[in-house]
């Protein structure tokens, strides 16, 4: 019984003690602060990657439009890659990519070779918008589209980049960002 009384006396004294309360409060607050700070860094990393990718794709669209009579897909790809300044998971460049077509054939490095031609170009009509991209339908160049507009020749640039991970879990912030642009050239 002597041991039991001693243990209960120690427990009672322990529950009344206020020593170390400040250290425990400090540890809890610092841990919460660090989690919020790391979440902020992860969001910044996501946002920075998205902005860099969008700027690179937009600059390549300007490059493509300025040379719309002679589309050089390799130059467009190099503009996106050099301005992004990092590795891209996917970089597709294609012309008149209709809904039932792929944007070319995959080659190493996540890019594709596409079929942009510079003479006797085929035409397509924009019929809608689906999954963050335009829906294009092949149409003879001398016909009017269902919307009343003239068919044209369109360049599509689609890219995906990885976001550097601070947290291993991606339940709050996605692991990749994408940028998709379609521009009428003719």
C-alpha positions as CSV (number, residue, x, y, z in Angstrom):
1,X,0.0,0.0,0.0
2,X,2.9,2.3,0.7
3,X,3.8,2.2,-3.1
4,X,0.2,2.9,-4.1
5,X,0.0,5.9,-1.9
6,X,3.3,7.2,-3.1
7,X,2.2,6.9,-6.7
8,X,-1.1,8.6,-6.1
9,X,0.7,11.4,-4.2
10,X,3.1,11.9,-7.2
11,X,0.2,11.9,-9.7
12,X,-1.7,14.5,-7.6
13,X,1.4,16.7,-7.4
14,X,2.0,16.3,-11.2
15,X,-1.5,17.4,-12.1
16,X,-1.2,20.5,-9.9
17,X,2.3,21.4,-11.3
18,X,2.6,24.3,-13.7
19,X,6.3,23.8,-14.5
20,X,6.9,23.4,-18.3
21,X,3.5,24.9,-19.4
22,X,5.3,27.6,-21.3
23,X,7.5,25.1,-23.1
24,X,4.5,23.0,-24.1
25,X,2.6,26.1,-25.4
26,X,5.7,27.2,-27.3
27,X,6.1,23.8,-28.9
28,X,2.4,23.7,-30.0
29,X,2.5,27.2,-31.4
30,X,5.8,26.8,-33.2
31,X,4.6,23.5,-34.8
32,X,1.4,25.2,-36.0
33,X,3.3,28.2,-37.3
34,X,5.7,25.9,-39.2
35,X,2.9,24.0,-40.8
36,X,1.2,27.2,-42.0
37,X,4.5,28.6,-43.2
38,X,5.2,25.4,-45.2
39,X,1.7,25.4,-46.7
40,X,2.4,29.0,-47.8
41,X,5.7,28.0,-49.4
42,X,3.9,25.1,-51.2
43,X,1.2,27.5,-52.5
44,X,3.9,30.0,-53.6
45,X,5.7,27.2,-55.5
46,X,2.5,26.1,-57.2
47,X,1.6,29.7,-58.1
48,X,5.1,30.5,-59.4
49,X,5.2,27.4,-61.6
50,X,1.7,28.2,-63.0
51,X,2.7,31.8,-63.8
52,X,6.0,30.8,-65.4
53,X,4.3,28.1,-67.6
54,X,1.5,30.5,-68.6
55,X,4.1,33.2,-69.6
56,X,6.1,30.7,-71.6
57,X,3.1,29.4,-73.5
58,X,1.8,33.0,-74.1
59,X,5.2,34.1,-75.5
60,X,5.4,31.1,-77.8
61,X,1.9,32.0,-79.1
62,X,3.2,35.4,-80.0
63,X,6.2,33.8,-81.7
64,X,3.9,31.5,-83.6
65,X,1.5,34.2,-84.7
66,X,4.4,36.4,-85.9
67,X,5.5,33.6,-88.1
68,X,2.1,32.2,-89.0
69,X,2.9,31.8,-92.7
70,X,5.7,29.4,-91.9
71,X,5.0,27.5,-88.6
72,X,8.2,26.0,-87.0
73,X,7.0,23.7,-84.2
74,X,10.6,23.1,-83.1
75,X,11.1,26.8,-82.5
76,X,7.8,27.0,-80.7
77,X,8.8,24.1,-78.4
78,X,12.2,25.7,-77.7
79,X,10.6,29.0,-76.8
80,X,8.3,27.4,-74.3
81,X,11.1,25.2,-72.8
82,X,13.6,28.0,-72.5
83,X,11.2,30.6,-71.1
84,X,9.8,28.1,-68.6
85,X,13.3,27.4,-67.4
86,X,12.5,23.9,-66.1
87,X,11.5,20.4,-67.2
88,X,8.1,20.0,-68.7
89,X,6.2,16.7,-68.3
90,X,4.3,17.3,-71.5
91,X,4.6,19.7,-74.4
92,X,2.3,19.2,-77.3
93,X,2.2,21.5,-80.3
94,X,-0.3,20.7,-83.1
95,X,-2.2,22.4,-85.8
96,X,-6.0,21.8,-86.4
97,X,-6.1,19.2,-83.6
98,X,-9.7,18.0,-83.8
99,X,-11.4,16.2,-80.9
100,X,-10.8,12.7,-82.3
101,X,-7.1,13.3,-83.0
102,X,-4.0,13.2,-80.8
103,X,-1.6,16.1,-81.0
104,X,1.1,14.3,-82.8
105,X,3.4,11.4,-81.9
106,X,5.3,11.3,-78.6
107,X,9.0,11.6,-78.7
108,X,11.4,11.4,-75.7
109,X,11.4,14.3,-73.3
110,X,7.6,14.6,-73.1
111,X,7.2,16.5,-76.4
112,X,5.4,15.6,-79.6
113,X,6.1,15.9,-83.3
114,X,3.0,17.4,-84.9
115,X,1.6,17.9,-88.3
116,X,1.7,21.7,-88.9
117,X,1.8,22.3,-92.6
118,X,2.6,25.6,-94.3
119,X,1.0,25.1,-97.8
120,X,-2.6,23.9,-98.7
121,X,-3.7,24.1,-95.1
122,X,-6.9,22.2,-94.1
123,X,-9.6,24.1,-92.3
124,X,-11.6,23.5,-89.1
125,X,-14.5,25.2,-87.4
126,X,-14.8,25.9,-83.6
127,X,-17.9,24.1,-82.4
128,X,-17.6,24.5,-78.7
129,X,-15.5,24.2,-75.6
130,X,-14.7,21.0,-73.7
131,X,-12.3,20.0,-70.9
132,X,-10.5,23.4,-71.0
133,X,-9.9,23.3,-74.8
134,X,-11.7,24.3,-78.0
135,X,-13.6,21.6,-79.9
136,X,-12.5,21.8,-83.6
137,X,-14.3,20.0,-86.4
138,X,-12.7,19.5,-89.9
139,X,-14.6,21.5,-92.5
140,X,-13.8,22.4,-96.1
141,X,-12.2,25.9,-96.4
142,X,-14.9,27.2,-98.8
143,X,-17.8,26.4,-96.5
144,X,-19.3,28.5,-93.7
145,X,-19.2,27.0,-90.1
146,X,-22.5,26.3,-88.3
147,X,-21.8,29.4,-86.1
148,X,-21.7,31.6,-89.2
149,X,-18.0,32.1,-89.1
150,X,-15.4,31.1,-91.7
151,X,-13.2,28.0,-91.0
152,X,-9.6,28.6,-90.2
153,X,-6.2,27.0,-89.3
154,X,-5.6,26.7,-85.6
155,X,-2.4,26.1,-83.6
156,X,-2.8,24.4,-80.2
157,X,-0.1,24.4,-77.5
158,X,-0.7,22.2,-74.5
159,X,1.8,21.8,-71.7
160,X,2.1,20.3,-68.2
161,X,4.7,21.0,-65.6
162,X,5.4,19.4,-62.2
163,X,5.2,21.6,-59.1
164,X,8.1,21.1,-56.7
165,X,6.7,19.3,-53.6
166,X,7.4,20.5,-50.1
167,X,4.7,18.2,-48.6
168,X,4.5,14.6,-49.9
169,X,0.7,14.7,-49.8
170,X,-1.1,16.7,-52.5
171,X,-4.5,16.9,-51.0
172,X,-4.3,20.7,-50.7
173,X,-2.3,21.8,-53.7
174,X,-2.0,19.8,-57.0
175,X,1.3,18.3,-58.1
176,X,1.1,19.6,-61.6
177,X,-0.1,22.7,-63.5
178,X,-1.2,22.9,-67.1
179,X,-1.5,25.6,-69.8
180,X,-3.5,25.1,-73.0
181,X,-3.8,27.7,-75.7
182,X,-5.4,27.6,-79.1
183,X,-4.9,30.4,-81.6
184,X,-6.3,31.0,-85.1
185,X,-3.5,31.5,-87.6
186,X,-5.5,31.8,-90.8
